[in-house]
């Protein structure tokens, strides 16, 4: 898809609410929309929006095996409450196997080489495998500018992912924690603030999949 076509799509959806944009995304997907999650804080928002547009939408989840217990409890609660059509993708190497070969502990944020090695084997490979197998025409994400200040100027509600040849739709791109909290309260959705991702370290930053895997055409 050309940059001009992407701009036309963004013009067409200007002013849409997150739910309207999610419905629009599903409607143009020809039955091949997915939503991705890592069950970080506020993930129930995008998952609820996606299931409002398509109840059985596939939910791609890379479970790298080193999530905190609280994250797994939150994931289970959210999966059950929203009756998610969860599609878990696991690394080819178990978390214990990777840890045994790499110092016994998940990498710390300042251990750049270990972080990159963990991300490549435990997150990127299963994510790429999931995207190949599910082959979405539309990929709905929880990407928000507030979490991506270094790329905020280049992010748009509708983008083109050249690597996976799919339309990437970001319904809550402009939402802040205020809107996220209000949505959780309105629909009585679960949340969990205790979260740690060895591939990025800080829950205020994106997990790296969006930045490392995609070439977004603005």
C-alpha positions as CSV (number, residue, x, y, z in Angstrom):
1,X,0.0,0.0,0.0
2,X,1.4,3.4,-0.9
3,X,1.8,6.3,1.5
4,X,-0.9,8.2,-0.5
5,X,-3.4,5.3,0.1
6,X,-2.6,5.3,3.8
7,X,-3.2,9.0,4.0
8,X,-6.6,8.6,2.2
9,X,-7.6,6.0,4.8
10,X,-6.6,8.2,7.7
11,X,-8.6,11.0,6.2
12,X,-11.6,8.7,5.8
13,X,-11.5,7.7,9.5
14,X,-10.8,11.2,10.9
15,X,-13.1,11.9,13.9
16,X,-13.9,8.2,14.5
17,X,-14.2,7.1,18.1
18,X,-12.1,4.1,19.1
19,X,-15.1,1.8,18.8
20,X,-16.0,3.2,15.4
21,X,-12.4,2.8,14.2
22,X,-12.4,-0.8,15.5
23,X,-15.6,-1.7,13.7
24,X,-14.2,0.0,10.5
25,X,-11.1,-2.1,10.8
26,X,-13.0,-5.4,11.2
27,X,-15.4,-4.6,8.4
28,X,-12.6,-4.1,5.8
29,X,-10.6,-7.1,7.0
30,X,-12.5,-9.7,4.9
31,X,-12.7,-11.9,8.0
32,X,-9.0,-11.8,8.7
33,X,-8.7,-9.2,11.5
34,X,-6.6,-10.0,14.6
35,X,-5.8,-8.1,17.8
36,X,-2.5,-8.6,19.7
37,X,-1.9,-8.4,23.4
38,X,0.8,-9.0,26.0
39,X,-1.6,-8.5,29.0
40,X,0.2,-5.4,30.2
41,X,-1.7,-2.8,32.2
42,X,-4.8,-1.5,30.4
43,X,-4.9,-4.3,27.8
44,X,-8.5,-5.1,28.6
45,X,-9.4,-1.9,26.9
46,X,-8.3,-2.8,23.4
47,X,-9.5,-6.4,23.9
48,X,-12.9,-5.3,24.9
49,X,-13.1,-2.9,21.9
50,X,-12.0,-5.7,19.5
51,X,-14.5,-8.2,20.8
52,X,-17.3,-5.6,20.6
53,X,-16.5,-5.4,16.9
54,X,-16.0,-9.1,16.4
55,X,-16.8,-11.5,19.3
56,X,-14.5,-14.3,18.1
57,X,-11.6,-12.1,16.8
58,X,-8.3,-14.1,17.1
59,X,-6.1,-12.7,19.9
60,X,-2.4,-13.3,19.3
61,X,-0.5,-13.6,22.6
62,X,3.2,-14.3,22.8
63,X,3.7,-16.0,26.1
64,X,7.5,-15.9,26.6
65,X,7.2,-17.7,29.9
66,X,8.8,-15.1,32.2
67,X,5.7,-13.1,33.0
68,X,5.0,-12.3,36.6
69,X,2.3,-14.4,38.4
70,X,0.1,-11.3,38.5
71,X,0.2,-11.1,34.7
72,X,-0.9,-14.7,34.3
73,X,-3.7,-14.2,36.7
74,X,-4.8,-11.1,34.9
75,X,-4.6,-12.8,31.6
76,X,-6.7,-15.7,32.8
77,X,-9.3,-13.4,34.3
78,X,-9.5,-11.3,31.1
79,X,-9.7,-14.3,28.8
80,X,-12.6,-15.7,30.8
81,X,-14.5,-12.5,31.3
82,X,-14.3,-11.5,27.6
83,X,-14.4,-15.1,26.3
84,X,-11.4,-14.4,24.2
85,X,-10.5,-16.5,21.2
86,X,-6.9,-16.6,22.4
87,X,-4.1,-17.8,20.1
88,X,-1.1,-18.3,22.3
89,X,2.3,-18.6,20.7
90,X,5.2,-19.9,22.7
91,X,9.0,-19.7,22.0
92,X,10.6,-22.8,20.6
93,X,12.8,-22.7,23.7
94,X,11.2,-22.7,27.2
95,X,11.9,-19.8,29.5
96,X,13.8,-22.1,31.9
97,X,16.0,-23.4,29.1
98,X,16.9,-19.9,28.0
99,X,17.6,-18.8,31.6
100,X,19.8,-21.8,32.2
101,X,21.9,-20.9,29.2
102,X,21.9,-17.1,29.9
103,X,22.8,-16.5,33.5
104,X,19.8,-17.9,35.3
105,X,17.9,-14.6,35.5
106,X,15.9,-12.5,33.0
107,X,17.9,-9.7,31.5
108,X,18.0,-6.3,33.2
109,X,17.2,-3.1,31.1
110,X,20.8,-2.0,31.0
111,X,22.0,-5.4,29.7
112,X,21.6,-4.5,26.1
113,X,23.0,-7.7,24.5
114,X,21.0,-10.0,26.8
115,X,17.8,-8.0,26.3
116,X,18.2,-8.2,22.5
117,X,18.9,-12.0,22.7
118,X,15.9,-12.6,24.9
119,X,13.7,-10.5,22.6
120,X,14.8,-12.2,19.4
121,X,14.4,-15.8,20.7
122,X,11.6,-15.5,23.2
123,X,9.4,-12.8,21.6
124,X,10.1,-11.9,18.0
125,X,10.3,-15.5,16.7
126,X,7.0,-16.6,18.1
127,X,5.3,-13.3,17.1
128,X,6.5,-13.6,13.6
129,X,5.4,-17.2,13.5
130,X,1.9,-16.2,14.8
131,X,1.6,-13.4,12.2
132,X,2.6,-15.8,9.4
133,X,0.1,-18.5,10.5
134,X,-2.8,-16.1,11.2
135,X,-2.0,-14.0,8.1
136,X,-4.2,-11.0,9.1
137,X,-5.3,-8.4,6.6
138,X,-5.9,-6.1,9.5
139,X,-3.9,-6.0,12.8
140,X,-5.5,-4.1,15.7
141,X,-3.1,-2.9,18.3
142,X,-3.1,-1.1,21.7
143,X,-0.4,1.3,20.5
144,X,-0.6,4.7,22.2
145,X,1.4,7.9,21.6
146,X,1.7,8.5,25.3
147,X,3.9,5.3,25.5
148,X,5.9,6.2,22.4
149,X,6.9,9.8,22.6
150,X,10.0,9.2,20.5
151,X,7.8,8.1,17.6
152,X,4.6,10.0,18.3
153,X,4.9,12.3,15.4
154,X,5.0,9.4,12.9
155,X,2.2,7.3,14.4
156,X,-1.3,7.4,12.8
157,X,-4.6,5.6,13.5
158,X,-4.1,3.6,10.3
159,X,-0.7,2.5,9.1
160,X,0.8,0.0,6.7
161,X,3.0,-2.8,8.0
162,X,5.3,-3.7,5.1
163,X,6.8,-6.7,6.8
164,X,3.5,-8.5,7.3
165,X,1.7,-6.8,4.4
166,X,-1.2,-5.9,6.7
167,X,-3.1,-2.8,7.7
168,X,-2.2,-1.8,11.2
169,X,-5.0,0.0,13.1
170,X,-4.5,1.8,16.4
171,X,-7.9,2.7,17.8
172,X,-6.7,4.1,21.2
173,X,-3.6,5.9,19.8
174,X,-4.5,9.3,21.3
175,X,-5.8,8.0,24.6
176,X,-4.1,8.9,27.9
177,X,-4.4,7.0,31.2
178,X,-7.4,9.2,32.0
179,X,-9.4,7.8,29.1
180,X,-8.1,4.3,29.8
181,X,-9.2,4.4,33.4
182,X,-12.6,5.7,32.5
183,X,-13.1,2.9,30.0
184,X,-12.1,0.3,32.5
185,X,-14.5,1.7,35.0
186,X,-17.4,2.0,32.6
187,X,-17.3,-1.6,31.5
188,X,-16.0,-3.1,34.8
189,X,-13.0,-4.5,33.1
190,X,-10.1,-6.1,35.0
191,X,-6.6,-4.5,35.2
192,X,-3.2,-5.4,36.6
193,X,-0.5,-2.8,37.3
194,X,2.2,-5.2,38.3
195,X,4.0,-5.9,35.1
196,X,7.5,-6.5,33.9
197,X,8.8,-7.3,30.4
198,X,12.4,-8.4,30.2
199,X,12.5,-7.2,26.6
200,X,11.9,-3.6,27.6
201,X,12.1,-3.3,31.3
202,X,9.7,-0.4,31.8
203,X,5.9,-0.7,31.5
204,X,5.7,2.8,30.2
205,X,7.4,1.8,26.9
206,X,6.2,-0.4,24.1
207,X,7.3,-4.0,24.1
208,X,9.5,-3.5,21.0
209,X,7.5,-5.6,18.6
210,X,6.1,-2.5,16.9
211,X,9.4,-0.7,16.6
212,X,11.5,-3.7,15.6
213,X,9.2,-5.6,13.3
214,X,7.4,-3.0,11.3
215,X,8.2,-0.5,8.6
216,X,5.3,1.9,8.9
217,X,4.4,4.0,5.9
218,X,3.0,7.3,6.9
